[in-house]
């Protein structure tokens, strides 16, 4: 058994917070994969694990390692799909972290960040978007910066990008 395998095996015994914030990126990556699987297994939006896990995403989304950040977005997407509108209280701080760290990364990361925004809107957590002015609202609402990456979340290129906050462009 290699050193990495031993480290990952030992890390599985740690609590979620220690695993998700571990100094080794492989442990953090593995923790996000496990968190995704856990969230995918949750079928009841009132499951108590949803309340226990919500506060982790602010830190995991802001990870400095792009691979770990990508897995954290996968975990957040699985979490939001399992959750109901009660998790809206985490929206502001998580969306702030996404704006700060995920909108200028890899194209797949940007696409996942867009999906997260759409899921927050679906959960009616639109208050997370209200503090942002014209510049940041464009980033949030699939505007200028995301449009350059030609990511339109299912809208045909002829339709353009929706403007849910009615921001003047």
DODREN-80215 format. One line per field, with one value per atom (N, C-alpha, C, CB): atom name; y, x, z. Coordinates in Angstrom, 2 decimals, always signed. Glycine has a CB too. Layout:
BEGIN
at = c(CA|...)
north = c(Y|...)
east = c(X|...)
up = c(Z|...)
This chain:
BEGIN
at = c(N|CA|C|CB|N|CA|C|CB|N|CA|C|CB|N|CA|C|CB|N|CA|C|CB|N|CA|C|CB|N|CA|C|CB|N|CA|C|CB|N|CA|C|CB|N|CA|C|CB|N|CA|C|CB|N|CA|C|CB|N|CA|C|CB|N|CA|C|CB|N|CA|C|CB|N|CA|C|CB|N|CA|C|CB|N|CA|C|CB|N|CA|C|CB|N|CA|C|CB|N|CA|C|CB|N|CA|C|CB|N|CA|C|CB|N|CA|C|CB|N|CA|C|CB|N|CA|C|CB|N|CA|C|CB|N|CA|C|CB|N|CA|C|CB|N|CA|C|CB|N|CA|C|CB|N|CA|C|CB|N|CA|C|CB|N|CA|C|CB|N|CA|C|CB|N|CA|C|CB|N|CA|C|CB|N|CA|C|CB|N|CA|C|CB|N|CA|C|CB|N|CA|C|CB|N|CA|C|CB|N|CA|C|CB|N|CA|C|CB|N|CA|C|CB|N|CA|C|CB|N|CA|C|CB|N|CA|C|CB|N|CA|C|CB|N|CA|C|CB|N|CA|C|CB|N|CA|C|CB|N|CA|C|CB|N|CA|C|CB|N|CA|C|CB|N|CA|C|CB|N|CA|C|CB|N|CA|C|CB|N|CA|C|CB|N|CA|C|CB|N|CA|C|CB|N|CA|C|CB|N|CA|C|CB|N|CA|C|CB|N|CA|C|CB|N|CA|C|CB|N|CA|C|CB|N|CA|C|CB|N|CA|C|CB|N|CA|C|CB|N|CA|C|CB|N|CA|C|CB|N|CA|C|CB|N|CA|C|CB|N|CA|C|CB|N|CA|C|CB|N|CA|C|CB|N|CA|C|CB|N|CA|C|CB|N|CA|C|CB|N|CA|C|CB|N|CA|C|CB|N|CA|C|CB|N|CA|C|CB|N|CA|C|CB|N|CA|C|CB|N|CA|C|CB|N|CA|C|CB|N|CA|C|CB|N|CA|C|CB|N|CA|C|CB|N|CA|C|CB|N|CA|C|CB|N|CA|C|CB|N|CA|C|CB|N|CA|C|CB|N|CA|C|CB|N|CA|C|CB|N|CA|C|CB|N|CA|C|CB|N|CA|C|CB|N|CA|C|CB|N|CA|C|CB|N|CA|C|CB|N|CA|C|CB|N|CA|C|CB|N|CA|C|CB|N|CA|C|CB|N|CA|C|CB|N|CA|C|CB|N|CA|C|CB|N|CA|C|CB|N|CA|C|CB|N|CA|C|CB|N|CA|C|CB|N|CA|C|CB|N|CA|C|CB|N|CA|C|CB|N|CA|C|CB|N|CA|C|CB|N|CA|C|CB|N|CA|C|CB|N|CA|C|CB|N|CA|C|CB|N|CA|C|CB|N|CA|C|CB|N|CA|C|CB|N|CA|C|CB|N|CA|C|CB|N|CA|C|CB|N|CA|C|CB|N|CA|C|CB|N|CA|C|CB|N|CA|C|CB|N|CA|C|CB|N|CA|C|CB|N|CA|C|CB|N|CA|C|CB|N|CA|C|CB|N|CA|C|CB|N|CA|C|CB|N|CA|C|CB|N|CA|C|CB|N|CA|C|CB|N|CA|C|CB|N|CA|C|CB|N|CA|C|CB|N|CA|C|CB|N|CA|C|CB|N|CA|C|CB|N|CA|C|CB|N|CA|C|CB|N|CA|C|CB|N|CA|C|CB|N|CA|C|CB|N|CA|C|CB|N|CA|C|CB|N|CA|C|CB|N|CA|C|CB|N|CA|C|CB|N|CA|C|CB|N|CA|C|CB|N|CA|C|CB|N|CA|C|CB|N|CA|C|CB|N|CA|C|CB|N|CA|C|CB|N|CA|C|CB|N|CA|C|CB)
north = c(-1.18|+0.00|+1.25|+0.00|+2.14|+3.35|+4.34|+4.01|+5.34|+6.39|+7.11|+7.40|+7.43|+8.12|+7.29|+8.49|+6.00|+5.12|+5.03|+3.72|+4.97|+4.93|+6.22|+4.70|+7.33|+8.64|+8.75|+9.77|+8.34|+8.42|+7.50|+8.06|+6.32|+5.37|+5.93|+4.02|+6.50|+7.10|+8.32|+7.49|+9.09|+10.31|+10.00|+11.13|+8.86|+8.49|+8.38|+7.16|+8.21|+8.09|+9.46|+7.31|+10.52|+11.87|+12.41|+12.81|+13.39|+14.05|+14.83|+15.00|+15.13|+15.83|+17.09|+16.18|+17.91|+19.19|+19.00|+20.00|+18.05|+17.79|+17.27|+16.80|+16.43|+15.89|+16.97|+14.73|+17.78|+18.79|+19.93|+19.34|+20.13|+21.22|+20.69|+22.12|+19.44|+18.80|+19.50|+17.30|+19.41|+20.09|+19.38|+20.18|+18.09|+17.33|+17.42|+15.85|+17.85|+18.05|+16.74|+18.71|+15.62|+14.34|+13.94|+13.25|+14.26|+13.97|+14.86|+14.21|+16.15|+17.05|+16.60|+18.50|+16.20|+15.74|+14.50|+15.44|+13.54|+12.32|+12.62|+11.34|+13.57|+13.96|+14.56|+14.97|+15.37|+15.95|+14.89|+17.02|+13.90|+12.79|+12.03|+11.82|+11.75|+11.07|+11.92|+10.71|+13.23|+14.13|+14.15|+15.54|+14.09|+14.02|+12.75|+14.07|+11.62|+10.34|+10.39|+9.18|+10.98|+11.10|+11.94|+11.71|+13.08|+13.96|+13.31|+15.30|+12.55|+11.83|+10.77|+11.16|+10.25|+9.22|+9.78|+8.39|+11.07|+11.70|+11.87|+13.08|+11.29|+11.38|+12.30|+10.01|+12.60|+13.46|+14.83|+12.83|+15.90|+17.24|+17.67|+18.24|+16.99|+17.33|+16.47|+17.15|+15.72|+14.88|+15.77|+14.09|+15.40|+16.24|+16.44|+15.64|+15.54|+15.68|+16.92|+14.43|+17.32|+18.51|+19.74|+18.72|+19.88|+21.01|+20.93|+21.06|+19.72|+19.55|+19.86|+18.13|+19.69|+19.82|+21.20|+18.80|+21.99|+23.24|+24.23|+23.88|+24.34|+25.36|+25.02|+25.58|+23.79|+23.40|+24.01|+21.90|+24.29|+24.64|+26.00|+24.63|+26.90|+28.21|+28.03|+29.14|+27.14|+26.93|+25.98|+26.37|+24.95|+23.98|+24.58|+22.75|+25.45|+26.09|+27.01|+26.88|+27.58|+28.52|+27.83|+29.55|+26.53|+25.80|+26.32|+24.30|+26.35|+26.86|+25.85|+27.26|+24.58|+23.54|+23.40|+22.19|+23.56|+23.57|+22.23|+23.90|+21.13|+19.82|+19.65|+18.70|+20.04|+19.95|+20.88|+20.29|+22.07|+23.04|+22.47|+24.38|+21.80|+21.19|+20.11|+20.60|+19.29|+18.25|+18.87|+17.27|+19.99|+20.68|+21.21|+21.84|+21.69|+22.15|+20.97|+22.84|+19.81|+18.61|+18.26|+17.42|+18.33|+18.04|+19.05|+18.03|+20.32|+21.36|+21.15|+22.76|+20.79|+20.53|+19.37|+20.21|+18.29|+17.15|+17.57|+15.99|+18.41|+18.91|+19.72|+19.77|+20.65|+21.50|+20.72|+22.62|+19.68|+18.84|+18.07|+17.87|+17.74|+16.99|+17.89|+16.18|+19.17|+20.10|+20.75|+21.18|+21.49|+22.32|+23.78|+21.84|+24.64|+26.07|+26.45|+26.83|+25.57|+25.87|+26.14|+24.73|+25.63|+25.83|+27.19|+24.73|+27.98|+29.33|+30.19|+30.00|+29.86|+30.68|+30.58|+30.25|+29.55|+29.41|+30.06|+27.93|+30.46|+30.93|+32.11|+31.30|+33.11|+34.33|+34.06|+35.34|+33.40|+33.17|+32.20|+32.66|+31.20|+30.27|+30.96|+29.03|+31.74|+32.46|+33.50|+33.14|+34.12|+35.05|+34.32|+35.72|+33.12|+32.33|+31.91|+31.08|+31.59|+31.20|+32.38|+30.68|+33.55|+34.74|+35.02|+35.97|+34.88|+35.18|+34.16|+35.26|+32.89|+31.85|+31.04|+30.92|+30.95|+29.97|+30.54|+29.19|+31.82|+32.38|+32.69|+33.61|+32.53|+32.80|+31.57|+33.95|+30.42|+29.20|+28.46|+28.30|+27.17|+26.29|+26.41|+24.83|+26.19|+26.28|+25.35|+25.96|+24.13|+23.21|+23.73|+21.80|+24.36|+24.93|+26.08|+25.43|+26.90|+28.02|+27.48|+28.92|+26.43|+25.83|+25.28|+24.71|+24.63|+24.09|+25.23|+23.20|+26.32|+27.48|+28.05|+28.57|+28.09|+28.55|+27.65|+28.60|+26.35|+25.41|+25.65|+23.96|+25.91|+26.18|+27.41|+26.39|+28.47|+29.67|+29.36|+30.77|+28.58|+28.24|+27.39|+27.47|+26.50|+25.70|+26.56|+24.59|+27.55|+28.46|+29.22|+29.46|+29.68|+30.39|+29.46|+30.95|+28.22|+27.24|+27.03|+25.91|+27.10|+26.96|+28.28|+26.45|+29.27|+30.59|+31.30|+30.44|+31.15|+31.83|+33.06|+30.87|+33.82|+34.96|+36.11|+35.45|+36.11|+37.17|+37.17|+36.98|+36.04|+35.97|+36.87|+34.54|+37.17|+37.95|+39.45|+37.46|+39.85|+41.21|+42.24|+41.28|+41.86|+42.82|+43.26|+42.25|+42.54|+42.81|+43.87|+41.53|+44.77|+45.84|+45.35|+47.02|+46.28|+45.97|+45.03|+47.25|+45.30|+44.52|+43.08|+45.14|+42.89|+41.54|+40.82|+41.56|+41.53|+40.89|+40.28|+41.90|+40.91|+40.33|+38.99|+41.29|+38.91|+37.65|+36.60|+37.84|+37.04|+36.14|+35.64|+36.81|+36.50|+36.19|+35.81|+37.36|+35.13|+34.55|+35.61|+33.57|+36.73|+37.84|+37.86|+39.12|+39.03|+39.36|+38.35|+40.70|+38.10|+37.24|+35.80|+37.28|+35.27|+33.91|+33.75|+33.44|+34.78|+34.75|+34.55|+36.03|+35.11|+34.97|+33.51|+35.81|+32.72|+31.31|+30.48|+30.80|+31.13|+30.50|+29.41|+29.94|+29.65|+28.72|+29.33|+28.43|+28.67|+29.28|+28.42|+29.57|+27.35|+26.50|+26.12|+27.21|+25.64|+25.12|+26.12|+24.54|+27.39|+28.37|+28.35|+29.79|+28.42|+28.42|+29.73|+28.22|+29.70|+30.88|+32.07|+30.57|+31.81|+32.90|+33.60|+32.39|+32.92|+33.50|+34.43|+32.41|+34.27|+35.09|+34.56|+36.53|+35.35|+34.94|+35.65|+35.24|+34.93|+35.57|+36.60|+34.52|+37.51|+38.58|+38.63|+39.96|+37.66|+37.57|+38.77|+36.38|+39.52|+40.67|+41.97|+40.79|+41.87|+43.06|+44.09|+43.70|+43.60|+44.50|+45.07|+43.77|+46.38|+47.00|+46.63|+48.55|+46.23|+45.79|+46.81|+44.45)
east = c(+0.85|+0.00|+0.90|-0.97|+0.64|+1.47|+1.14|+1.27|+1.98|+1.78|+0.45|+2.94|+0.14|-1.12|-2.33|-1.20|-2.27|-3.39|-3.57|-3.17|-2.46|-2.52|-3.12|-1.11|-2.67|-3.16|-4.67|-2.41|-5.12|-6.55|-7.37|-6.78|-6.84|-7.55|-7.68|-6.82|-6.61|-6.64|-7.56|-5.22|-7.55|-8.36|-9.85|-8.01|-10.25|-11.67|-12.26|-11.86|-11.40|-11.85|-12.09|-10.82|-11.60|-11.74|-13.14|-10.71|-13.55|-14.84|-14.81|-15.20|-16.00|-16.11|-15.26|-17.56|-15.36|-14.65|-13.14|-14.96|-12.60|-11.16|-10.76|-10.74|-11.59|-11.29|-11.40|-12.24|-12.45|-12.68|-11.67|-14.08|-11.04|-10.07|-8.66|-10.49|-8.43|-7.13|-6.04|-7.20|-4.79|-3.70|-3.32|-2.49|-3.63|-3.30|-4.46|-2.99|-4.18|-5.24|-5.93|-4.68|-5.21|-5.83|-6.88|-4.75|-6.64|-7.62|-8.85|-7.00|-8.63|-9.76|-10.56|-9.26|-9.86|-10.52|-11.36|-9.48|-10.79|-11.50|-12.71|-10.55|-12.56|-13.68|-14.82|-13.21|-14.50|-15.54|-16.25|-14.95|-15.50|-16.12|-17.08|-15.03|-16.65|-17.52|-18.73|-16.73|-18.53|-19.64|-20.65|-19.12|-20.18|-21.08|-21.91|-20.28|-21.26|-21.98|-23.01|-20.99|-22.64|-23.58|-24.79|-22.87|-24.54|-25.64|-26.53|-25.09|-25.92|-26.71|-27.60|-25.78|-27.19|-27.97|-29.13|-27.08|-29.13|-30.19|-31.44|-29.72|-32.54|-33.78|-34.82|-34.37|-34.66|-35.61|-34.99|-36.05|-35.60|-35.03|-34.98|-35.84|-35.70|-35.69|-34.69|-37.09|-33.87|-32.86|-31.95|-32.04|-31.68|-30.86|-29.43|-30.83|-28.94|-27.58|-27.45|-27.17|-28.55|-28.51|-28.15|-29.85|-28.73|-28.42|-26.98|-29.39|-26.49|-25.14|-24.06|-24.97|-24.36|-23.34|-23.26|-23.59|-24.31|-24.40|-23.29|-25.65|-22.82|-21.81|-20.42|-21.74|-20.18|-18.86|-18.55|-18.77|-19.57|-19.35|-18.67|-20.64|-18.85|-18.19|-16.67|-18.54|-16.13|-14.69|-14.24|-14.25|-15.02|-14.58|-14.60|-15.46|-15.56|-15.65|-14.46|-16.97|-13.90|-12.80|-11.43|-12.88|-11.39|-10.13|-9.16|-10.38|-7.89|-6.87|-6.50|-5.63|-6.81|-6.52|-7.70|-6.20|-7.47|-8.55|-9.29|-8.00|-8.58|-9.22|-10.15|-8.17|-9.69|-10.51|-11.71|-9.67|-11.48|-12.57|-13.66|-12.03|-13.24|-14.17|-15.01|-13.41|-14.37|-15.09|-16.00|-14.10|-15.58|-16.43|-17.69|-15.65|-17.56|-18.74|-19.67|-18.32|-19.09|-19.91|-20.69|-19.02|-20.01|-20.67|-21.77|-19.64|-21.51|-22.52|-23.73|-21.91|-23.51|-24.62|-25.47|-24.09|-24.81|-25.55|-26.31|-24.59|-25.68|-26.31|-27.56|-25.31|-27.44|-28.58|-29.71|-28.13|-29.39|-30.43|-31.19|-29.81|-30.52|-31.16|-31.90|-30.13|-31.58|-32.08|-33.40|-31.04|-33.96|-35.13|-34.77|-36.38|-35.75|-35.50|-34.90|-36.78|-34.94|-34.35|-32.85|-34.60|-32.18|-30.73|-30.39|-30.11|-31.37|-31.14|-30.30|-32.44|-30.25|-29.45|-27.96|-29.72|-27.53|-26.11|-25.79|-25.73|-26.80|-26.62|-25.67|-27.94|-25.84|-25.05|-23.56|-25.48|-23.16|-21.73|-21.14|-21.49|-21.92|-21.41|-21.30|-22.33|-22.29|-22.25|-21.14|-23.60|-20.87|-19.74|-18.43|-19.67|-18.28|-17.07|-16.98|-17.04|-18.12|-18.12|-17.71|-19.51|-18.25|-17.90|-16.41|-18.74|-15.88|-14.47|-13.53|-14.22|-13.94|-12.98|-13.32|-12.85|-14.57|-14.94|-15.28|-16.08|-15.48|-15.94|-14.82|-16.73|-13.59|-12.47|-11.60|-11.64|-12.10|-11.32|-11.51|-11.66|-11.38|-11.54|-12.97|-11.22|-13.15|-14.51|-15.51|-14.46|-15.10|-16.02|-16.37|-15.39|-15.42|-15.66|-16.66|-14.34|-16.49|-17.42|-18.82|-16.93|-18.89|-20.19|-20.87|-20.02|-20.10|-20.66|-21.09|-19.62|-20.33|-20.71|-22.04|-19.61|-22.23|-23.50|-24.64|-23.43|-24.39|-25.42|-25.79|-24.96|-24.79|-25.04|-25.94|-23.71|-25.64|-26.47|-27.91|-25.91|-28.08|-29.44|-30.16|-29.38|-29.43|-30.05|-30.45|-29.10|-29.62|-29.99|-31.26|-28.83|-31.34|-32.53|-33.74|-32.35|-33.55|-34.63|-35.11|-34.18|-34.18|-34.52|-35.01|-33.32|-35.18|-35.70|-34.79|-37.07|-33.49|-32.51|-31.97|-31.35|-32.85|-32.43|-31.86|-33.60|-32.06|-31.49|-29.97|-31.93|-29.37|-27.92|-27.41|-27.48|-28.24|-27.82|-28.09|-28.51|-28.86|-29.34|-28.26|-30.41|-27.19|-26.18|-25.27|-25.35|-25.29|-24.35|-24.88|-24.05|-23.99|-24.32|-24.25|-23.40|-24.21|-24.25|-23.12|-24.20|-21.91|-20.76|-20.86|-19.47|-21.10|-21.16|-22.43|-21.07|-23.50|-24.74|-24.55|-25.90|-23.75|-23.49|-22.79|-22.64|-21.84|-21.15|-22.13|-19.96|-22.95|-23.90|-24.92|-24.59|-25.42|-26.57|-26.18|-27.51|-25.07|-24.66|-24.43|-25.69|-23.90|-23.71|-22.35|-23.94|-21.77|-20.58|-19.45|-20.10|-18.96|-17.79|-18.09|-17.33|-19.26|-19.59|-19.94|-20.73|-20.47|-20.82|-19.58|-21.55|-18.44|-17.20|-16.78|-16.08|-17.14|-16.80|-17.82|-16.70|-18.81|-19.84|-20.58|-19.24|-20.83|-21.60|-22.98|-20.90|-23.99|-25.31|-26.34|-25.79|-25.91|-26.82|-28.08|-27.20|-27.93|-29.08|-29.82|-30.00|-29.47|-30.11|-29.39|-30.08|-30.13|-29.47|-28.71|-30.49|-27.70|-26.85|-27.63|-25.67|-28.70|-29.50|-30.35|-30.38|-30.67|-31.53|-30.78|-32.18|-29.49|-28.73|-28.84|-29.22|-28.38|-28.32|-29.42|-26.93|-30.16|-31.23|-30.69|-32.04|-31.52|-31.12|-32.13|-31.04|-32.05|-33.08|-33.16|-32.85|-32.10|-32.16|-32.44|-30.86|-32.73|-33.03|-31.91|-34.34|-30.67|-29.53|-29.34|-28.24|-29.16|-28.93|-27.54|-29.10|-27.45|-26.15|-25.62|-26.28)
up = c(+0.00|+0.00|+0.00|+1.23|-0.93|-1.03|+0.08|-2.41|+0.19|+1.21|+1.01|+1.17|-0.26|-0.55|-0.17|-2.03|-0.46|-0.12|+1.40|-0.70|+2.11|+3.58|+4.12|+4.18|+3.56|+4.00|+3.75|+3.26|+2.57|+2.24|+3.14|+0.77|+3.41|+4.28|+5.70|+4.31|+6.21|+7.56|+7.59|+8.01|+6.52|+6.48|+6.48|+5.24|+5.95|+5.93|+7.34|+5.19|+8.32|+9.71|+10.35|+10.52|+9.71|+10.26|+10.04|+9.61|+10.84|+10.61|+9.29|+11.79|+8.77|+7.49|+7.43|+7.21|+8.44|+8.41|+8.28|+9.66|+9.02|+8.95|+7.58|+10.03|+7.00|+5.67|+4.60|+5.35|+4.66|+3.62|+3.68|+3.75|+4.84|+5.00|+5.24|+6.15|+4.96|+5.18|+4.37|+4.81|+4.85|+4.15|+2.85|+5.05|+2.73|+1.52|+0.53|+1.86|-0.69|-1.68|-2.05|-2.93|-2.00|-2.35|-1.32|-2.46|-0.07|+0.98|+0.77|+2.40|+0.48|+0.23|-1.00|+0.05|-2.04|-3.26|-2.97|-4.34|-2.26|-1.90|-1.02|-1.18|-0.11|+0.75|-0.06|+1.82|-1.06|-1.90|-2.74|-2.81|-3.20|-3.94|-3.03|-4.51|-1.80|-0.84|-0.48|+0.43|-0.37|-0.06|-1.20|+0.21|-2.43|-3.58|-3.51|-4.91|-3.23|-3.13|-2.00|-2.90|-0.88|+0.24|-0.15|+1.47|-0.78|-1.17|-2.23|-1.70|-3.12|-4.13|-3.48|-5.15|-2.34|-1.67|-0.84|-0.79|-0.58|+0.22|-0.65|+0.79|-0.19|-0.96|-0.34|-1.12|+0.94|+1.64|+1.88|+2.98|+1.33|+1.54|+3.01|+0.76|+3.87|+5.30|+6.08|+5.90|+5.38|+6.01|+6.87|+4.94|+8.12|+9.00|+8.50|+10.38|+7.67|+7.15|+6.26|+6.36|+5.65|+4.79|+5.62|+4.08|+6.78|+7.66|+8.17|+8.84|+8.40|+8.93|+7.90|+9.43|+6.64|+5.60|+4.95|+4.55|+5.03|+4.29|+4.53|+4.60|+5.75|+6.05|+5.53|+7.53|+5.09|+4.58|+3.21|+4.50|+2.43|+1.03|+0.83|+0.31|+1.75|+1.60|+1.49|+2.80|+2.31|+2.32|+1.20|+3.66|+0.93|-0.08|-1.49|-0.04|-1.76|-3.08|-3.32|-3.21|-2.27|-2.39|-2.35|-1.29|-2.56|-2.51|-3.57|-2.71|-3.23|-4.15|-5.24|-3.38|-5.02|-6.00|-6.94|-5.30|-8.24|-9.22|-9.28|-10.60|-9.13|-9.16|-7.97|-9.17|-6.81|-5.59|-5.70|-4.33|-6.22|-6.40|-7.32|-6.97|-8.37|-9.31|-8.62|-10.50|-7.81|-7.07|-6.02|-6.41|-5.44|-4.46|-5.15|-3.79|-6.36|-7.11|-7.42|-8.43|-7.75|-7.97|-6.70|-8.39|-5.56|-4.28|-3.99|-3.13|-4.28|-4.05|-4.95|-4.28|-6.19|-7.11|-6.59|-8.53|-6.15|-5.58|-4.33|-5.26|-3.52|-2.29|-2.62|-1.47|-3.56|-3.91|-4.56|-4.84|-5.28|-5.89|-4.83|-6.90|-3.72|-2.64|-1.67|-1.89|-1.66|-0.63|-1.04|-0.35|-0.09|-0.38|-0.05|+0.44|-0.05|+0.10|+1.45|-0.11|+2.43|+3.74|+3.66|+4.69|+2.64|+2.54|+1.95|+1.69|+1.67|+1.13|+2.04|+0.87|+3.30|+4.24|+3.95|+5.67|+3.24|+2.89|+1.54|+2.85|+0.81|-0.56|-0.67|-1.16|+0.16|+0.02|+0.16|+1.05|+1.23|+1.44|+0.42|+2.85|+0.01|-0.99|-2.35|-1.08|-2.70|-3.98|-4.00|-4.26|-2.88|-2.80|-3.10|-1.40|-2.54|-2.79|-4.26|-1.88|-4.85|-6.27|-7.14|-6.68|-6.87|-7.65|-7.51|-7.19|-6.30|-6.07|-6.70|-4.59|-6.76|-7.14|-8.40|-6.03|-8.79|-9.82|-11.18|-9.34|-11.30|-12.57|-13.55|-12.32|-13.12|-14.01|-14.20|-13.48|-13.81|-13.89|-15.20|-12.76|-15.11|-16.26|-16.79|-15.88|-18.09|-18.65|-17.97|-20.13|-17.62|-16.94|-15.54|-16.84|-14.89|-13.56|-13.67|-12.92|-14.67|-14.89|-15.19|-16.05|-15.98|-16.31|-15.06|-17.36|-14.21|-12.96|-12.04|-12.24|-12.02|-11.21|-11.70|-11.26|-13.01|-13.56|-13.11|-15.09|-13.14|-12.72|-11.25|-12.93|-10.42|-9.00|-8.86|-8.23|-9.61|-9.55|-9.93|-10.46|-10.98|-11.43|-10.37|-12.77|-9.71|-8.65|-7.46|-8.20|-7.11|-6.03|-6.40|-5.72|-7.64|-8.08|-8.02|-9.51|-8.44|-8.39|-6.95|-9.00|-6.00|-4.58|-3.98|-3.80|-4.83|-4.44|-3.45|-3.84|-3.63|-2.78|-3.51|-2.39|-4.11|-4.93|-4.11|-5.74|-2.82|-1.97|-2.06|-0.51|-2.38|-2.50|-3.61|-2.74|-4.58|-5.72|-5.55|-6.95|-4.57|-4.48|-4.12|-3.47|-3.45|-3.03|-4.17|-1.92|-5.26|-6.33|-7.27|-7.11|-7.61|-8.54|-9.96|-8.35|-10.86|-12.28|-12.71|-13.09|-12.29|-12.73|-12.26|-12.23|-10.96|-10.43|-10.86|-8.91|-11.04|-11.49|-12.86|-11.50|-13.69|-15.01|-14.87|-15.87|-13.95|-13.73|-13.19|-12.76|-12.23|-11.62|-12.62|-10.47|-13.41|-14.26|-15.67|-14.29|-15.78|-17.05|-18.11|-17.53|-17.70|-18.62|-19.25|-17.91|-19.28|-20.03|-19.89|-19.61|-18.71|-18.53|-18.95|-17.08|-18.59|-18.91|-20.38|-18.06|-20.97|-22.38|-23.24|-22.77|-22.82|-23.58|-23.65|-22.95|-22.65|-22.65|-23.43|-21.22|-24.01|-24.82|-24.07|-26.08|-22.79|-21.98|-21.78|-20.62|-22.32|-22.26|-21.53|-23.64|-20.89|-20.11|-20.86|-18.84|-22.06|-22.77|-23.62|-21.83|-23.56|-24.42|-25.77|-23.78|-26.84|-28.14|-28.30|-29.30|-29.13|-29.28|-29.84|-30.17|-30.57|-31.12|-30.08|-32.21|-29.00|-27.97|-27.04|-27.17|-26.93|-26.00|-24.59|-26.04|-23.68|-22.29|-21.52|-21.68|-20.68|-19.91|-18.93|-19.16|-18.55|-17.64|-16.49|-18.39|-15.54|-14.51|-13.59|-13.70|-13.41|-12.50|-13.23|-11.73|-14.51|-15.33|-15.27|-14.88|-15.35|-15.33|-16.72|-14.86|-16.80|-18.10|-18.57|-18.03|-19.82|-20.38|-21.32|-21.09)
